[in-house]
Amino acid sequence: MKAEEANLKDGGDCVIMGGGPAGLTAAFELEKFGGKSITLEAESDVGGISKTCEYKGYRFDLGGHRFFSKVEYVKELWLEILGDEFLKRPRLSRIHYRGHMFDYPLRPANALFGLGPFEAVRILFSYAKAQLTPHKQEDNFEQWVSNRFGKRLYQIFFKTYTEKVWGIPCSELSAQWAAQRIKNLDLKRAVLNAFFGERGEGNQKVTTLIEVFHYPRYGPGQMWQSCTSKLREKGHQVHLNSRVTKINHNGEAVTSVTINGGTDTEQVVEGKQFLSTLPIKELFRIMDPAPPKEILEIASGLRYRDFMIVALIIEEEELFPDNWIYIHSADVTVGRVQNFKNWSPDMVPDQKNTALGMEYFLQAGDDLWNTADDELVAMARRECAQLKLANIDKIVDGTVIRVPKAYPVYSPTHGSEMARLREWLGKLDNLQLIGRNGQHHYNNQDHSMMTGVLAARNINGEANDIWSVNVDEEYHEEKRDLGGFPANKS
Ligand SMILES: Cc1cc2nc3c(=O)[nH]c(=O)nc-3n(C[C@H](O)[C@H](O)[C@H](O)COP(=O)(O)OP(=O)(O)OC[C@H]3O[C@@H](n4cnc5c(N)ncnc54)[C@H](O)[C@@H]3O)c2cc1C
């Protein structure tokens, strides 16, 4: 429905800014206790970063969205929304390095043997050196990882991919981040196990390489389109092409928001309660009246990492068995390759063909971002062939999707900055911030969804702290992860 056709004045109790997983889940939860909502989505489709894009009948996920959660309520919601269309799929992912494939999550024995005896000896010596003369300071990612695994293993399996994703040297990433991401890998024990086998009952078993995960038949966007249909059936409004351009407040509460329906016609949407999934940076920029200068400066300093996927169509029935492959080789720009047909066969319209997603991590406005689409497709074809993932002659078509603000980046002063922003927002007692960029929180869908659920319940009289939602304490992949790369979050 176009914004100008919307019945915005009596839309409901709650105005939700953004129709991604957080916003739509909040609306879905509101419905459960009789609340009504208007969701305002800037784009022409729902789903946010978790939408499915389509090109000539081929469907592309912006990344690869595994539906995995340890929160029962989230799993129930997914099933309630999608039912039989929520497929159970086998998972395989590996690391591509110097023309060889290595298990992911990384298994040290597989890595040591796969790299050959010369490299294995180098790794072991470098590990021994790190044990004897570790970095005295463990301030950054590089020092933290090198101290535990040795410099050589760090260089091969941590440095390149991590730097591709974040775009800064590992020496500038915090050690705390490494400690949070990389858990339970013990190289010494892994090597002993490789030679002498698993010993003792207390030994943790390595997580099995092939797991099962859930995925909507037509990609993640199907979940959010189905959610939207269900909401509309129950009288909730979800408006597309409705960008929020102003958040009007009186210093104590938000009174309304202004939207631009893309036709230069502005409309004012009133409500009693407001939920925002907008990037915090944008939220503060469009507050009217504007917040104090100091607050605006903090908000405008928030940083993001952007993302681009070059989708390729290949005239081959089958290319490789993985759902996705991490590309650690430094001689190509691509960071990860998705094989969408292995996520769900229905992602491709013709089973004789395959569709790959070449993922690039970059900054909006940089040279790669500004490169013309046909050149990007040509580059992705070349890199795909160079990695021997497909024959270049069989790659017949491609398209480019740019995703700004895909990853919120934490600055060293993240905690104090967020505290200051939240303190100011605390004055507006009918506004809650939810979701990934809404809270500037590097998350998965389940976190976004739970912030939406709890915010909706707050509207119904509960007093949940939506900023302390923690859904991934025991994310299974972290149990035996040698990541160095976004392990469970991407
Ligand atoms: C490469 C990649 C891979 C990922 N893989 C996984 C995975 O495997 N599993 C998983 O669970 N999660 C994964 N995620 C994370 C997942 O995409 C996010 O957690 C989720 O989409 C966040 O939902 P959200 O609603 O909080 O935000 P978003 O998805 O960002 O939605 C926000 C919405 O607000 C809209 N909006 C913005 N500004 C305005 C405005 N001014 N007015 C109106 N609307 C506006 C946007 O258009 C968007 O639709 C991945 C993310 C990336 C980048």
The ligand as an SDF file (V2000), in Angstrom:
LIG
                    3D

 53 58  0  0  0  0  0  0  0  0999 V2000
   25.9360  -10.6900    5.9540 C   0  0  0  0  0  0  0  0  0  0  0  0
   24.9680  -10.9550    7.0870 C   0  0  0  0  0  0  0  0  0  0  0  0
   24.6660  -12.2580    7.4370 C   0  0  0  0  0  0  0  0  0  0  0  0
   23.7750  -12.5290    8.5040 C   0  0  0  0  0  0  0  0  0  0  0  0
   23.5000  -13.8320    8.8430 N   0  0  0  0  0  0  0  0  0  0  0  0
   22.5970  -14.0940    9.8140 C   0  0  0  0  0  0  0  0  0  0  0  0
   22.2470  -15.4340   10.1260 C   0  0  0  0  0  0  0  0  0  0  0  0
   22.8030  -16.3980    9.5850 O   0  0  0  0  0  0  0  0  0  0  0  0
   21.2660  -15.6500   11.0580 N   0  0  0  0  0  0  0  0  0  0  0  0
   20.6230  -14.6060   11.6710 C   0  0  0  0  0  0  0  0  0  0  0  0
   19.6970  -14.8550   12.4530 O   0  0  0  0  0  0  0  0  0  0  0  0
   20.9830  -13.3200   11.4350 N   0  0  0  0  0  0  0  0  0  0  0  0
   21.9490  -13.0340   10.5140 C   0  0  0  0  0  0  0  0  0  0  0  0
   22.2870  -11.7350   10.2460 N   0  0  0  0  0  0  0  0  0  0  0  0
   21.7210  -10.6560   11.0770 C   0  0  0  0  0  0  0  0  0  0  0  0
   20.3060  -10.2290   10.6280 C   0  0  0  0  0  0  0  0  0  0  0  0
   20.3440   -9.8070    9.2900 O   0  0  0  0  0  0  0  0  0  0  0  0
   19.8480   -9.0930   11.5230 C   0  0  0  0  0  0  0  0  0  0  0  0
   19.9640   -9.4860   12.8860 O   0  0  0  0  0  0  0  0  0  0  0  0
   18.4010   -8.6680   11.3110 C   0  0  0  0  0  0  0  0  0  0  0  0
   18.0520   -8.4330    9.9720 O   0  0  0  0  0  0  0  0  0  0  0  0
   18.1610   -7.3850   12.0980 C   0  0  0  0  0  0  0  0  0  0  0  0
   16.7950   -7.0620   12.0800 O   0  0  0  0  0  0  0  0  0  0  0  0
   16.3220   -5.5880   12.4860 P   0  0  0  0  0  0  0  0  0  0  0  0
   14.8760   -5.5360   12.2650 O   0  0  0  0  0  0  0  0  0  0  0  0
   16.8670   -5.2920   13.8130 O   0  0  0  0  0  0  0  0  0  0  0  0
   17.0850   -4.6250   11.4790 O   0  0  0  0  0  0  0  0  0  0  0  0
   17.0700   -4.5360    9.8940 P   0  0  0  0  0  0  0  0  0  0  0  0
   17.0500   -5.8910    9.2970 O   0  0  0  0  0  0  0  0  0  0  0  0
   18.1990   -3.6330    9.5600 O   0  0  0  0  0  0  0  0  0  0  0  0
   15.6910   -3.8180    9.5870 O   0  0  0  0  0  0  0  0  0  0  0  0
   15.5170   -2.4410    9.8190 C   0  0  0  0  0  0  0  0  0  0  0  0
   14.4770   -1.9130    8.8450 C   0  0  0  0  0  0  0  0  0  0  0  0
   14.2870   -0.5140    9.0650 O   0  0  0  0  0  0  0  0  0  0  0  0
   14.1260    0.1170    7.8230 C   0  0  0  0  0  0  0  0  0  0  0  0
   14.4490    1.5400    7.9460 N   0  0  0  0  0  0  0  0  0  0  0  0
   15.6740    2.1170    8.1130 C   0  0  0  0  0  0  0  0  0  0  0  0
   15.5640    3.4530    8.1530 N   0  0  0  0  0  0  0  0  0  0  0  0
   14.2420    3.7330    8.0180 C   0  0  0  0  0  0  0  0  0  0  0  0
   13.4890    4.9350    8.0100 C   0  0  0  0  0  0  0  0  0  0  0  0
   14.0640    6.1380    8.1430 N   0  0  0  0  0  0  0  0  0  0  0  0
   12.1420    4.8460    7.8760 N   0  0  0  0  0  0  0  0  0  0  0  0
   11.5230    3.6440    7.7640 C   0  0  0  0  0  0  0  0  0  0  0  0
   12.1920    2.4760    7.7580 N   0  0  0  0  0  0  0  0  0  0  0  0
   13.5390    2.5230    7.8920 C   0  0  0  0  0  0  0  0  0  0  0  0
   15.0850   -0.6300    6.9130 C   0  0  0  0  0  0  0  0  0  0  0  0
   14.7590   -0.4450    5.5440 O   0  0  0  0  0  0  0  0  0  0  0  0
   14.8740   -2.0600    7.3800 C   0  0  0  0  0  0  0  0  0  0  0  0
   13.8600   -2.7130    6.6730 O   0  0  0  0  0  0  0  0  0  0  0  0
   23.1910  -11.4440    9.2190 C   0  0  0  0  0  0  0  0  0  0  0  0
   23.5150  -10.1270    8.8490 C   0  0  0  0  0  0  0  0  0  0  0  0
   24.4000   -9.8760    7.8170 C   0  0  0  0  0  0  0  0  0  0  0  0
   24.7480   -8.4540    7.4590 C   0  0  0  0  0  0  0  0  0  0  0  0
  1  2  1  0
  2  3  1  0
  2 52  2  0
  3  4  2  0
  4  5  1  0
  4 50  1  0
  5  6  2  0
  6  7  1  0
  6 13  1  0
  7  8  2  0
  7  9  1  0
  9 10  1  0
 10 11  2  0
 10 12  1  0
 12 13  2  0
 13 14  1  0
 14 15  1  0
 14 50  1  0
 15 16  1  0
 16 17  1  0
 16 18  1  0
 18 19  1  0
 18 20  1  0
 20 21  1  0
 20 22  1  0
 22 23  1  0
 23 24  1  0
 24 25  2  0
 24 26  1  0
 24 27  1  0
 27 28  1  0
 28 29  2  0
 28 30  1  0
 28 31  1  0
 31 32  1  0
 32 33  1  0
 33 34  1  0
 33 48  1  0
 34 35  1  0
 35 36  1  0
 35 46  1  0
 36 37  1  0
 36 45  1  0
 37 38  2  0
 38 39  1  0
 39 40  1  0
 39 45  2  0
 40 41  1  0
 40 42  2  0
 42 43  1  0
 43 44  2  0
 44 45  1  0
 46 47  1  0
 46 48  1  0
 48 49  1  0
 50 51  2  0
 51 52  1  0
 52 53  1  0
M  END
$$$$
